[in-house]
């Protein structure tokens, strides 16, 4: 499987850049996991909306990603595991800058 972004329109690239910039600046902690990374964020509803927008954007262009969003009841944090097939860690670092 080739790991590459599939959508390249100028409008989509701008939307993705905005979503990525917001995502990056809100990360509280990053942990490497077996097939990707686990990102921790503060647990507000606003942050949850931002993470959902990030997931919706990335699903359109990178269909090889797997997303696991954890929002516990009463939790003060949110966690998003971003993973996928072999090579995805390098793709995340290089293409997403995460």
N, CA, C and O atoms as CSV, one atom per row, in Angstrom:
chain,resi,resn,atom,element,x,y,z
A,1,UNK,N,N,0.837,-1.182,0.000
A,1,UNK,CA,C,0.000,0.000,0.000
A,1,UNK,C,C,0.880,1.243,0.000
A,1,UNK,O,O,1.797,1.369,0.812
A,2,UNK,N,N,0.594,2.150,-0.911
A,2,UNK,CA,C,1.343,3.403,-0.967
A,2,UNK,C,C,0.765,4.386,0.035
A,2,UNK,O,O,-0.446,4.605,0.081
A,3,UNK,N,N,1.645,4.976,0.839
A,3,UNK,CA,C,1.214,5.961,1.816
A,3,UNK,C,C,1.396,7.348,1.207
A,3,UNK,O,O,2.500,7.892,1.185
A,4,UNK,N,N,0.296,7.907,0.715
A,4,UNK,CA,C,0.343,9.226,0.096
A,4,UNK,C,C,-1.013,9.891,0.220
A,4,UNK,O,O,-2.048,9.225,0.252
A,5,UNK,N,N,-0.995,11.217,0.289
A,5,UNK,CA,C,-2.224,12.003,0.331
A,5,UNK,C,C,-2.903,11.906,-1.033
A,5,UNK,O,O,-2.247,12.060,-2.063
A,6,UNK,N,N,-4.201,11.652,-1.048
A,6,UNK,CA,C,-4.919,11.439,-2.296
A,6,UNK,C,C,-5.650,12.669,-2.821
A,6,UNK,O,O,-6.041,12.693,-3.988
A,7,UNK,N,N,-5.842,13.679,-1.997
A,7,UNK,CA,C,-6.557,14.883,-2.418
A,7,UNK,C,C,-5.583,16.049,-2.474
A,7,UNK,O,O,-4.867,16.317,-1.509
A,8,UNK,N,N,-5.560,16.723,-3.580
A,8,UNK,CA,C,-4.544,17.774,-3.734
A,8,UNK,C,C,-5.096,19.107,-4.217
A,8,UNK,O,O,-4.312,19.971,-4.611
A,9,UNK,N,N,-6.408,19.313,-4.204
A,9,UNK,CA,C,-6.946,20.592,-4.653
A,9,UNK,C,C,-6.452,21.704,-3.729
A,9,UNK,O,O,-6.215,21.458,-2.546
A,10,UNK,N,N,-6.294,22.927,-4.250
A,10,UNK,CA,C,-5.829,24.043,-3.407
A,10,UNK,C,C,-6.736,24.286,-2.199
A,10,UNK,O,O,-6.247,24.604,-1.115
A,11,UNK,N,N,-8.046,24.139,-2.374
A,11,UNK,CA,C,-8.975,24.355,-1.265
A,11,UNK,C,C,-8.761,23.314,-0.170
A,11,UNK,O,O,-8.757,23.633,1.019
A,12,UNK,N,N,-8.584,22.069,-0.593
A,12,UNK,CA,C,-8.375,21.010,0.383
A,12,UNK,C,C,-7.039,21.180,1.093
A,12,UNK,O,O,-6.963,21.006,2.310
A,13,UNK,N,N,-5.994,21.513,0.361
A,13,UNK,CA,C,-4.676,21.716,0.990
A,13,UNK,C,C,-4.746,22.821,2.035
A,13,UNK,O,O,-4.147,22.701,3.103
A,14,UNK,N,N,-5.472,23.898,1.738
A,14,UNK,CA,C,-5.611,24.997,2.700
A,14,UNK,C,C,-6.367,24.531,3.940
A,14,UNK,O,O,-5.977,24.854,5.062
A,15,UNK,N,N,-7.447,23.775,3.744
A,15,UNK,CA,C,-8.231,23.258,4.868
A,15,UNK,C,C,-7.393,22.318,5.725
A,15,UNK,O,O,-7.431,22.379,6.954
A,16,UNK,N,N,-6.638,21.449,5.062
A,16,UNK,CA,C,-5.788,20.506,5.787
A,16,UNK,C,C,-4.702,21.243,6.572
A,16,UNK,O,O,-4.425,20.894,7.720
A,17,UNK,N,N,-4.091,22.248,5.968
A,17,UNK,CA,C,-3.038,23.012,6.654
A,17,UNK,C,C,-3.590,23.679,7.909
A,17,UNK,O,O,-2.930,23.698,8.947
A,18,UNK,N,N,-4.790,24.220,7.815
A,18,UNK,CA,C,-5.420,24.870,8.966
A,18,UNK,C,C,-5.710,23.853,10.061
A,18,UNK,O,O,-5.409,24.096,11.230
A,19,UNK,N,N,-6.290,22.720,9.693
A,19,UNK,CA,C,-6.608,21.678,10.672
A,19,UNK,C,C,-5.340,21.138,11.332
A,19,UNK,O,O,-5.322,20.905,12.541
A,20,UNK,N,N,-4.288,20.939,10.553
A,20,UNK,CA,C,-3.014,20.453,11.105
A,20,UNK,C,C,-2.380,21.451,12.056
A,20,UNK,O,O,-1.868,21.071,13.109
A,21,UNK,N,N,-2.413,22.726,11.692
A,21,UNK,CA,C,-1.825,23.759,12.551
A,21,UNK,C,C,-2.534,23.807,13.900
A,21,UNK,O,O,-1.884,23.902,14.941
A,22,UNK,N,N,-3.852,23.741,13.886
A,22,UNK,CA,C,-4.620,23.728,15.130
A,22,UNK,C,C,-4.306,22.471,15.939
A,22,UNK,O,O,-4.118,22.540,17.154
A,23,UNK,N,N,-4.252,21.341,15.273
A,23,UNK,CA,C,-3.952,20.067,15.924
A,23,UNK,C,C,-2.600,20.139,16.624
A,23,UNK,O,O,-2.487,19.805,17.803
A,24,UNK,N,N,-1.580,20.572,15.899
A,24,UNK,CA,C,-0.208,20.622,16.442
A,24,UNK,C,C,-0.120,21.479,17.697
A,24,UNK,O,O,0.494,21.078,18.686
A,25,UNK,N,N,-0.732,22.658,17.658
A,25,UNK,CA,C,-0.553,23.582,18.784
A,25,UNK,C,C,-1.325,23.157,20.030
A,25,UNK,O,O,-1.075,23.684,21.114
A,26,UNK,N,N,-2.252,22.220,19.896
A,26,UNK,CA,C,-3.063,21.783,21.035
A,26,UNK,C,C,-2.562,20.493,21.688
A,26,UNK,O,O,-3.102,20.075,22.712
A,27,UNK,N,N,-1.555,19.868,21.122
A,27,UNK,CA,C,-1.043,18.609,21.681
A,27,UNK,C,C,-0.408,18.867,23.042
A,27,UNK,O,O,0.457,19.731,23.182
A,28,UNK,N,N,-0.851,18.105,24.042
A,28,UNK,CA,C,-0.290,18.196,25.386
A,28,UNK,C,C,0.849,17.191,25.551
A,28,UNK,O,O,1.858,17.474,26.197
A,29,UNK,N,N,0.668,16.016,24.956
A,29,UNK,CA,C,1.669,14.955,25.084
A,29,UNK,C,C,1.597,14.047,23.863
A,29,UNK,O,O,0.523,13.828,23.305
A,30,UNK,N,N,2.747,13.522,23.453
A,30,UNK,CA,C,2.829,12.574,22.342
A,30,UNK,C,C,3.571,11.334,22.824
A,30,UNK,O,O,4.632,11.426,23.443
A,31,UNK,N,N,2.991,10.170,22.528
A,31,UNK,CA,C,3.639,8.905,22.851
A,31,UNK,C,C,3.672,8.056,21.594
A,31,UNK,O,O,2.699,7.997,20.842
A,32,UNK,N,N,4.799,7.404,21.377
A,32,UNK,CA,C,4.908,6.473,20.265
A,32,UNK,C,C,4.231,5.168,20.658
A,32,UNK,O,O,4.453,4.641,21.748
A,33,UNK,N,N,3.402,4.657,19.754
A,33,UNK,CA,C,2.761,3.361,19.957
A,33,UNK,C,C,3.199,2.436,18.830
A,33,UNK,O,O,3.918,2.868,17.929
A,34,UNK,N,N,2.790,1.199,18.861
A,34,UNK,CA,C,3.303,0.199,17.924
A,34,UNK,C,C,3.200,0.638,16.466
A,34,UNK,O,O,4.193,0.579,15.740
A,35,UNK,N,N,2.045,1.067,16.029
A,35,UNK,CA,C,1.845,1.403,14.616
A,35,UNK,C,C,1.528,2.879,14.402
A,35,UNK,O,O,0.848,3.224,13.436
A,36,UNK,N,N,2.003,3.752,15.280
A,36,UNK,CA,C,1.718,5.176,15.121
A,36,UNK,C,C,2.044,5.967,16.367
A,36,UNK,O,O,3.061,5.745,17.024
A,37,UNK,N,N,1.144,6.909,16.682
A,37,UNK,CA,C,1.359,7.797,17.816
A,37,UNK,C,C,0.059,8.006,18.572
A,37,UNK,O,O,-1.028,7.934,17.998
A,38,UNK,N,N,0.184,8.268,19.875
A,38,UNK,CA,C,-0.951,8.596,20.728
A,38,UNK,C,C,-0.767,10.028,21.194
A,38,UNK,O,O,0.237,10.366,21.821
A,39,UNK,N,N,-1.749,10.866,20.880
A,39,UNK,CA,C,-1.708,12.288,21.225
A,39,UNK,C,C,-2.726,12.566,22.322
A,39,UNK,O,O,-3.856,12.078,22.272
A,40,UNK,N,N,-2.318,13.352,23.311
A,40,UNK,CA,C,-3.198,13.732,24.410
A,40,UNK,C,C,-3.498,15.220,24.302
A,40,UNK,O,O,-2.625,16.023,23.972
A,41,UNK,N,N,-4.758,15.575,24.589
A,41,UNK,CA,C,-5.249,16.952,24.507
A,41,UNK,C,C,-6.081,17.257,25.744
A,41,UNK,O,O,-6.524,16.341,26.438
A,42,UNK,N,N,-6.297,18.544,26.024
A,42,UNK,CA,C,-7.207,18.909,27.108
A,42,UNK,C,C,-8.609,18.480,26.697
A,42,UNK,O,O,-8.906,18.374,25.507
A,43,UNK,N,N,-9.474,18.232,27.683
A,43,UNK,CA,C,-10.735,17.549,27.434
A,43,UNK,C,C,-11.966,18.393,27.179
A,43,UNK,O,O,-13.068,17.960,27.516
A,44,UNK,N,N,-11.836,19.565,26.608
A,44,UNK,CA,C,-13.010,20.420,26.375
A,44,UNK,C,C,-13.820,19.974,25.161
A,44,UNK,O,O,-13.323,19.249,24.299
A,45,UNK,N,N,-15.074,20.419,25.109
A,45,UNK,CA,C,-15.911,20.150,23.947
A,45,UNK,C,C,-15.349,20.821,22.700
A,45,UNK,O,O,-15.448,20.274,21.602
A,46,UNK,N,N,-14.764,21.994,22.863
A,46,UNK,CA,C,-14.135,22.698,21.733
A,46,UNK,C,C,-12.995,21.860,21.160
A,46,UNK,O,O,-12.852,21.760,19.941
A,47,UNK,N,N,-12.190,21.262,22.023
A,47,UNK,CA,C,-11.090,20.419,21.569
A,47,UNK,C,C,-11.632,19.173,20.889
A,47,UNK,O,O,-11.079,18.727,19.884
A,48,UNK,N,N,-12.695,18.612,21.418
A,48,UNK,CA,C,-13.319,17.449,20.803
A,48,UNK,C,C,-13.781,17.784,19.387
A,48,UNK,O,O,-13.582,16.987,18.470
A,49,UNK,N,N,-14.387,18.938,19.200
A,49,UNK,CA,C,-14.811,19.374,17.861
A,49,UNK,C,C,-13.615,19.536,16.931
A,49,UNK,O,O,-13.689,19.156,15.762
A,50,UNK,N,N,-12.527,20.087,17.426
A,50,UNK,CA,C,-11.326,20.269,16.605
A,50,UNK,C,C,-10.759,18.916,16.179
A,50,UNK,O,O,-10.353,18.747,15.029
A,51,UNK,N,N,-10.731,17.959,17.093
A,51,UNK,CA,C,-10.224,16.629,16.765
A,51,UNK,C,C,-11.115,15.934,15.747
A,51,UNK,O,O,-10.617,15.252,14.851
A,52,UNK,N,N,-12.410,16.098,15.874
A,52,UNK,CA,C,-13.322,15.508,14.894
A,52,UNK,C,C,-13.116,16.131,13.518
A,52,UNK,O,O,-13.178,15.425,12.510
A,53,UNK,N,N,-12.875,17.424,13.457
A,53,UNK,CA,C,-12.597,18.091,12.174
A,53,UNK,C,C,-11.290,17.570,11.575
A,53,UNK,O,O,-11.207,17.340,10.369
A,54,UNK,N,N,-10.273,17.385,12.415
A,54,UNK,CA,C,-9.002,16.826,11.958
A,54,UNK,C,C,-9.217,15.426,11.364
A,54,UNK,O,O,-8.706,15.116,10.288
A,55,UNK,N,N,-9.972,14.594,12.071
A,55,UNK,CA,C,-10.233,13.233,11.596
A,55,UNK,C,C,-10.984,13.270,10.272
A,55,UNK,O,O,-10.628,12.542,9.346
A,56,UNK,N,N,-12.012,14.100,10.164
A,56,UNK,CA,C,-12.780,14.189,8.918
A,56,UNK,C,C,-11.890,14.617,7.758
A,56,UNK,O,O,-12.019,14.090,6.653
A,57,UNK,N,N,-11.004,15.554,7.994
A,57,UNK,CA,C,-10.105,16.030,6.947
A,57,UNK,C,C,-9.136,14.931,6.521
A,57,UNK,O,O,-8.964,14.681,5.328
A,58,UNK,N,N,-8.507,14.279,7.485
A,58,UNK,CA,C,-7.517,13.251,7.173
A,58,UNK,C,C,-8.133,12.012,6.532
A,58,UNK,O,O,-7.484,11.357,5.715
A,59,UNK,N,N,-9.358,11.681,6.882
A,59,UNK,CA,C,-10.025,10.520,6.272
A,59,UNK,C,C,-10.198,10.705,4.773
A,59,UNK,O,O,-10.181,9.732,4.020
A,60,UNK,N,N,-10.365,11.943,4.337
A,60,UNK,CA,C,-10.573,12.216,2.922
A,60,UNK,C,C,-9.320,11.989,2.090
A,60,UNK,O,O,-9.405,11.593,0.928
A,61,UNK,N,N,-8.174,12.235,2.675
A,61,UNK,CA,C,-6.951,12.162,1.869
A,61,UNK,C,C,-6.063,10.971,2.199
A,61,UNK,O,O,-5.311,10.512,1.339
A,62,UNK,N,N,-6.133,10.474,3.392
A,62,UNK,CA,C,-5.219,9.413,3.835
A,62,UNK,C,C,-6.044,8.246,4.367
A,62,UNK,O,O,-6.163,8.058,5.578
A,63,UNK,N,N,-6.610,7.469,3.452
A,63,UNK,CA,C,-7.528,6.406,3.845
A,63,UNK,C,C,-6.846,5.228,4.531
A,63,UNK,O,O,-7.516,4.284,4.949
A,64,UNK,N,N,-5.540,5.271,4.648
A,64,UNK,CA,C,-4.809,4.207,5.338
A,64,UNK,C,C,-4.691,4.468,6.834
A,64,UNK,O,O,-4.296,3.570,7.577
A,65,UNK,N,N,-5.023,5.676,7.301
A,65,UNK,CA,C,-4.963,5.982,8.732
A,65,UNK,C,C,-6.074,5.261,9.484
A,65,UNK,O,O,-7.166,5.038,8.961
A,66,UNK,N,N,-5.765,4.907,10.715
A,66,UNK,CA,C,-6.756,4.418,11.659
A,66,UNK,C,C,-6.796,5.421,12.797
A,66,UNK,O,O,-5.753,5.827,13.309
A,67,UNK,N,N,-8.002,5.823,13.197
A,67,UNK,CA,C,-8.184,6.809,14.250
A,67,UNK,C,C,-8.907,6.153,15.424
A,67,UNK,O,O,-9.909,5.462,15.240
A,68,UNK,N,N,-8.395,6.374,16.614
A,68,UNK,CA,C,-9.043,5.894,17.826
A,68,UNK,C,C,-9.095,7.067,18.790
A,68,UNK,O,O,-8.081,7.449,19.376
A,69,UNK,N,N,-10.281,7.635,18.951
A,69,UNK,CA,C,-10.489,8.797,19.810
A,69,UNK,C,C,-11.082,8.333,21.132
A,69,UNK,O,O,-12.091,7.627,21.151
A,70,UNK,N,N,-10.462,8.726,22.229
A,70,UNK,CA,C,-10.937,8.367,23.556
A,70,UNK,C,C,-11.362,9.629,24.285
A,70,UNK,O,O,-10.579,10.561,24.472
A,71,UNK,N,N,-12.623,9.632,24.691
A,71,UNK,CA,C,-13.174,10.748,25.454
A,71,UNK,C,C,-13.946,10.149,26.613
A,71,UNK,O,O,-15.137,9.861,26.503
A,72,UNK,N,N,-13.254,9.966,27.719
A,72,UNK,CA,C,-13.878,9.319,28.868
A,72,UNK,C,C,-14.897,10.201,29.552
A,72,UNK,O,O,-14.849,11.427,29.449
A,73,UNK,N,N,-15.802,9.577,30.239
A,73,UNK,CA,C,-16.835,10.286,30.987
A,73,UNK,C,C,-16.190,11.080,32.128
A,73,UNK,O,O,-15.580,10.502,33.028
A,74,UNK,N,N,-16.326,12.371,32.081
A,74,UNK,CA,C,-15.763,13.214,33.126
A,74,UNK,C,C,-14.260,13.400,33.037
A,74,UNK,O,O,-13.661,14.004,33.927
A,75,UNK,N,N,-13.645,12.898,31.991
A,75,UNK,CA,C,-12.193,12.990,31.855
A,75,UNK,C,C,-11.765,14.418,31.547
A,75,UNK,O,O,-12.479,15.166,30.880
A,76,UNK,N,N,-10.612,14.774,32.034
A,76,UNK,CA,C,-10.054,16.095,31.775
A,76,UNK,C,C,-9.159,16.098,30.545
A,76,UNK,O,O,-8.528,17.108,30.235
A,77,UNK,N,N,-9.105,14.962,29.840
A,77,UNK,CA,C,-8.272,14.892,28.648
A,77,UNK,C,C,-8.923,14.030,27.581
A,77,UNK,O,O,-9.785,13.195,27.857
A,78,UNK,N,N,-8.481,14.261,26.356
A,78,UNK,CA,C,-8.879,13.472,25.197
A,78,UNK,C,C,-7.626,12.839,24.643
A,78,UNK,O,O,-6.542,13.414,24.733
A,79,UNK,N,N,-7.766,11.659,24.070
A,79,UNK,CA,C,-6.628,11.013,23.430
A,79,UNK,C,C,-7.017,10.569,22.036
A,79,UNK,O,O,-8.109,10.050,21.808
A,80,UNK,N,N,-6.099,10.785,21.113
A,80,UNK,CA,C,-6.290,10.341,19.744
A,80,UNK,C,C,-5.094,9.497,19.340
A,80,UNK,O,O,-3.961,9.978,19.310
A,81,UNK,N,N,-5.360,8.225,19.029
A,81,UNK,CA,C,-4.323,7.352,18.484
A,81,UNK,C,C,-4.435,7.422,16.969
A,81,UNK,O,O,-5.496,7.174,16.397
A,82,UNK,N,N,-3.327,7.762,16.332
A,82,UNK,CA,C,-3.239,7.839,14.871
A,82,UNK,C,C,-2.273,6.747,14.455
A,82,UNK,O,O,-1.086,6.798,14.776
A,83,UNK,N,N,-2.794,5.750,13.732
A,83,UNK,CA,C,-1.967,4.601,13.385
A,83,UNK,C,C,-2.307,4.119,11.980
A,83,UNK,O,O,-3.145,4.699,11.289
A,84,UNK,N,N,-1.638,3.045,11.578
A,84,UNK,CA,C,-1.871,2.496,10.253
A,84,UNK,C,C,-0.871,1.407,9.924
A,84,UNK,O,O,-0.254,0.832,10.820
A,85,UNK,N,N,-0.709,1.121,8.638
A,85,UNK,CA,C,0.181,0.040,8.205
A,85,UNK,C,C,1.660,0.411,8.374
A,85,UNK,O,O,2.000,1.525,8.772
A,86,UNK,N,N,2.504,-0.537,8.065
A,86,UNK,CA,C,3.952,-0.310,8.136
A,86,UNK,C,C,4.324,0.944,7.350
A,86,UNK,O,O,3.840,1.158,6.239
A,87,UNK,N,N,5.181,1.761,7.934
A,87,UNK,CA,C,5.625,2.994,7.302
A,87,UNK,C,C,4.830,4.222,7.709
A,87,UNK,O,O,5.195,5.342,7.352
A,88,UNK,N,N,3.741,4.024,8.456
A,88,UNK,CA,C,2.875,5.154,8.790
A,88,UNK,C,C,3.552,6.125,9.761
A,88,UNK,O,O,3.305,7.329,9.694
A,89,UNK,N,N,4.400,5.621,10.660
A,89,UNK,CA,C,5.087,6.516,11.595
A,89,UNK,C,C,5.944,7.523,10.840
A,89,UNK,O,O,5.935,8.714,11.153
A,90,UNK,N,N,6.676,7.047,9.855
A,90,UNK,CA,C,7.518,7.930,9.071
A,90,UNK,C,C,6.675,8.927,8.275
A,90,UNK,O,O,7.052,10.090,8.132
A,91,UNK,N,N,5.531,8.468,7.755
A,91,UNK,CA,C,4.625,9.344,7.012
A,91,UNK,C,C,4.090,10.443,7.929
A,91,UNK,O,O,4.044,11.608,7.536
A,92,UNK,N,N,3.692,10.086,9.131
A,92,UNK,CA,C,3.168,11.072,10.088
A,92,UNK,C,C,4.224,12.122,10.389
A,92,UNK,O,O,3.928,13.317,10.413
A,93,UNK,N,N,5.447,11.685,10.618
A,93,UNK,CA,C,6.529,12.631,10.924
A,93,UNK,C,C,6.834,13.532,9.735
A,93,UNK,O,O,6.960,14.747,9.885
A,94,UNK,N,N,6.952,12.939,8.563
A,94,UNK,CA,C,7.379,13.692,7.371
A,94,UNK,C,C,6.250,14.543,6.787
A,94,UNK,O,O,6.427,15.741,6.571
A,95,UNK,N,N,5.105,13.937,6.535
A,95,UNK,CA,C,4.031,14.613,5.827
A,95,UNK,C,C,3.167,15.491,6.730
A,95,UNK,O,O,2.682,16.538,6.299
A,96,UNK,N,N,2.975,15.073,7.970
A,96,UNK,CA,C,2.123,15.845,8.883
A,96,UNK,C,C,2.926,16.685,9.860
A,96,UNK,O,O,2.387,17.593,10.493
A,97,UNK,N,N,4.197,16.390,9.985
A,97,UNK,CA,C,5.038,17.152,10.904
A,97,UNK,C,C,4.669,16.942,12.356
A,97,UNK,O,O,4.797,17.853,13.174
A,98,UNK,N,N,4.211,15.744,12.680
A,98,UNK,CA,C,3.784,15.455,14.056
A,98,UNK,C,C,4.735,14.504,14.738
A,98,UNK,O,O,4.528,14.152,15.900
